[in-house]
Structure formats: structure tokens, C-alpha cells
């Protein structure tokens, strides 16, 4: 006698809090004339993706939401520019530029119609620690941007986050050989975000 069984993904951690993830795929799409960019992550299934909708600033008409994803993933930077004392960057925003890049993603728990809670990625990411031709993100910068994302989630999000994330202690989940390791970072200093 034989039977068929379903095998779940091994090593995927859906705990609410911050997770440092590697982008494995990215693809642009459009819905009712609104552009978006979907990204998928290593160690997570196809049905777990983060969608970033294009948003344009009223002030200078620049698209900033998808650009922020590229910026925080340290992807697609072609050239550093300085205009009127302000830093700017030329960006190659081809979706392929994101593949293999690391980024911090905030997971939250959302109750579904079936009564179960599921981990979901929040649309406001945070960078990892890095330096490129345009800017540097230190641990303090990253902590500040995580705090800002949590504040945004509190205003706009739905679902739940654990108290330690809401209070400024962020858990970073990293996948090493299928196992998840965590480190906690407590925010103690305020950091200015470059440009």
C-alpha cells in the first residue's frame, strides 16, 4: 500500500518581528493602472511574497516606495550624484537587481477568515548594515528605520506584533542551514537617516 503526503517548507519562520531575508525573485506587475513590485524570499514558499505599490511624491513627482525597496536592499545603485548639496543616486530599477540582496522585513500576525493566524510581511522594509557609493547604514540607522517602520505599522497596519517589537527590541531571524537563529537589538540611540 502507498499513500501521498504533503510536505511543508522546512526552515521557514513566520514569527512576528524582524527577519533578515534574502530576495530570491522579483517581478513587476500592474493592477488597474497601478504598478507594483512583488518579491519572494529564500526559504519561503511561492505564496509568501511582499508587494510594494509604486507611490509618487507630490513634492517632486519622484516614485519613492519601490525606490526605497531598492535603496534598502542595496540594489541597482549605478551612480552617486550631488546636486545643490543633496545626495542623489541613479538607480537601475530592473527587478533582477534585487535578486540575492538582503533586507530586513517586519512580519506580523494576521487572523484569517478560517480563524487561524498567519505570518505576513509588512510593506515597509528596513536595510541591513552596509555602505555603498551613496550612503552608509549603521546599526543605529537600521534600528531607527525599524522603529519608524513599526510606528508606521502601528498607524496603518492590522494584525498583531509582540510587545518586544512594539517597545523597540527587535528580533532578527536569520536562516542558517535550515535552522533559525535570532539576535535581539535594543534601540538606545537615535540615528539620522542619510539624505
C-alpha positions as CSV (number, residue, x, y, z in Angstrom):
1,X,0.0,0.0,0.0
2,X,1.2,3.5,-0.7
3,X,-0.1,7.0,0.2
4,X,0.7,10.6,-0.8
5,X,1.5,13.1,1.9
6,X,2.1,16.9,1.7
7,X,5.5,18.1,2.9
8,X,5.6,21.6,4.3
9,X,8.5,24.0,3.9
10,X,11.3,23.3,6.3
11,X,13.2,26.2,8.0
12,X,10.6,28.9,7.3
13,X,10.0,31.1,10.4
14,X,6.8,33.1,10.4
15,X,7.2,34.6,13.9
16,X,6.1,38.2,14.2
17,X,9.1,40.5,14.4
18,X,12.1,41.5,12.2
19,X,13.6,38.9,9.8
20,X,16.7,39.4,7.7
21,X,15.8,37.8,4.4
22,X,17.4,37.2,1.0
23,X,15.4,38.1,-2.0
24,X,15.2,35.1,-4.4
25,X,12.8,36.5,-7.1
26,X,11.2,39.9,-8.0
27,X,8.7,40.8,-10.7
28,X,6.8,43.9,-11.7
29,X,3.1,43.9,-12.3
30,X,0.2,46.2,-12.8
31,X,-3.4,46.2,-11.4
32,X,-5.9,48.7,-12.7
33,X,-3.2,51.1,-13.9
34,X,-1.3,50.9,-10.6
35,X,2.3,49.5,-10.8
36,X,3.7,47.2,-8.1
37,X,6.7,45.0,-7.5
38,X,6.4,41.6,-5.9
39,X,9.4,40.0,-4.1
40,X,9.8,36.4,-2.9
41,X,12.4,35.3,-0.3
42,X,14.7,32.4,0.1
43,X,13.4,29.6,2.4
44,X,9.8,30.7,1.9
45,X,7.1,29.3,-0.5
46,X,5.7,30.9,-3.6
47,X,2.5,32.0,-1.7
48,X,4.5,34.2,0.7
49,X,5.5,37.4,-1.1
50,X,5.7,41.1,-0.3
51,X,4.0,43.5,-2.7
52,X,5.3,47.1,-2.9
53,X,3.0,49.5,-4.7
54,X,4.5,52.4,-6.7
55,X,3.9,55.8,-5.0
56,X,4.8,59.2,-6.3
57,X,5.8,62.2,-4.2
58,X,3.5,65.3,-4.7
59,X,6.6,67.5,-4.0
60,X,9.0,66.3,-6.7
61,X,7.0,63.7,-8.7
62,X,9.6,61.0,-7.9
63,X,8.5,57.5,-7.3
64,X,9.7,56.7,-3.8
65,X,8.1,53.4,-2.5
66,X,9.7,50.9,-4.9
67,X,12.8,53.1,-4.9
68,X,13.0,52.7,-1.1
69,X,12.9,48.9,-1.6
70,X,15.9,49.1,-3.9
71,X,17.7,51.5,-1.7
72,X,17.2,49.5,1.5
73,X,18.2,46.2,-0.3
74,X,21.4,47.9,-1.6
75,X,20.3,47.1,-5.2
76,X,20.7,48.8,-8.5
77,X,22.8,51.8,-7.5
78,X,24.5,52.9,-10.7
79,X,25.9,56.3,-9.8
80,X,26.1,58.7,-6.9
81,X,25.3,62.4,-7.6
82,X,25.4,65.6,-5.6
83,X,23.0,68.4,-6.6
84,X,22.6,71.6,-4.6
85,X,24.2,70.0,-1.6
86,X,21.8,67.0,-1.7
87,X,22.8,63.4,-2.4
88,X,21.0,61.6,-5.2
89,X,21.5,58.3,-6.9
90,X,21.0,56.9,-10.4
91,X,19.1,53.7,-10.0
92,X,18.8,50.7,-12.3
93,X,15.3,49.5,-11.2
94,X,15.2,46.3,-13.2
95,X,13.7,43.7,-10.8
96,X,16.6,41.3,-11.4
97,X,18.8,43.8,-9.5
98,X,17.1,42.7,-6.2
99,X,17.8,39.0,-6.5
100,X,20.3,37.8,-3.9
101,X,20.1,41.0,-1.9
102,X,19.4,41.0,1.9
103,X,16.8,43.2,3.6
104,X,15.0,43.4,6.9
105,X,11.3,42.6,6.7
106,X,8.8,43.0,9.5
107,X,6.5,40.1,10.0
108,X,3.2,40.5,11.7
109,X,0.4,38.0,12.6
110,X,-3.0,38.4,10.9
111,X,-6.1,36.5,11.6
112,X,-7.6,34.9,8.5
113,X,-11.2,34.1,7.8
114,X,-10.6,30.5,8.8
115,X,-9.8,31.7,12.4
116,X,-6.0,30.9,12.1
117,X,-3.2,33.4,12.4
118,X,-0.7,33.7,9.6
119,X,2.6,35.5,9.3
120,X,2.6,38.3,6.8
121,X,5.4,40.6,5.6
122,X,4.7,44.3,6.2
123,X,5.3,46.6,3.2
124,X,7.8,49.0,5.0
125,X,11.2,47.3,5.0
126,X,14.5,48.3,6.7
127,X,18.0,48.0,5.4
128,X,20.8,45.8,6.7
129,X,24.1,47.3,7.8
130,X,26.0,48.3,4.6
131,X,27.9,51.0,2.8
132,X,27.7,51.8,-0.9
133,X,28.7,54.6,-3.2
134,X,25.8,56.8,-2.0
135,X,25.3,56.1,1.7
136,X,26.1,54.1,4.8
137,X,23.5,52.4,7.1
138,X,25.0,51.7,10.6
139,X,23.4,49.5,13.2
140,X,21.9,52.7,14.7
141,X,20.5,53.8,11.3
142,X,18.9,50.3,10.9
143,X,17.4,50.4,14.4
144,X,16.0,53.9,13.8
145,X,14.4,52.8,10.5
146,X,13.0,49.6,12.1
147,X,11.5,51.8,14.8
148,X,10.0,54.1,12.1
149,X,8.5,51.1,10.3
150,X,6.9,49.8,13.5
151,X,5.4,53.2,14.1
152,X,4.1,53.2,10.6
153,X,2.6,49.7,11.1
154,X,1.0,50.9,14.4
155,X,-0.7,53.7,12.5
156,X,-1.6,51.7,9.3
157,X,-1.3,48.0,10.0
158,X,-3.6,45.4,11.1
159,X,-2.9,42.3,13.0
160,X,-0.6,41.9,15.9
161,X,3.1,42.4,16.8
162,X,4.7,41.1,20.0
163,X,5.3,43.6,22.8
164,X,9.1,43.4,22.5
165,X,8.9,44.6,18.9
166,X,6.5,47.4,19.8
167,X,8.8,48.5,22.6
168,X,11.9,48.9,20.4
169,X,13.6,45.5,20.9
170,X,13.7,43.9,17.5
171,X,14.2,40.2,16.8
172,X,16.2,39.4,13.7
173,X,15.6,35.9,12.4
174,X,18.4,34.5,10.2
175,X,18.3,31.1,8.5
176,X,21.4,29.0,8.8
177,X,21.3,25.5,7.3
178,X,17.5,25.3,7.8
179,X,17.6,26.5,11.4
180,X,16.5,29.9,12.6
181,X,18.8,32.0,14.8
182,X,17.8,35.2,16.5
183,X,19.6,38.2,17.9
184,X,17.9,41.0,19.8
185,X,18.8,44.6,19.2
186,X,17.6,47.2,21.7
187,X,17.4,50.7,20.3
188,X,19.3,53.0,22.5
189,X,20.5,55.8,20.2
190,X,18.6,57.9,17.7
191,X,20.2,57.9,14.2
192,X,19.8,60.3,11.4
193,X,18.9,58.7,8.1
194,X,21.2,59.7,5.3
195,X,19.6,62.0,2.7
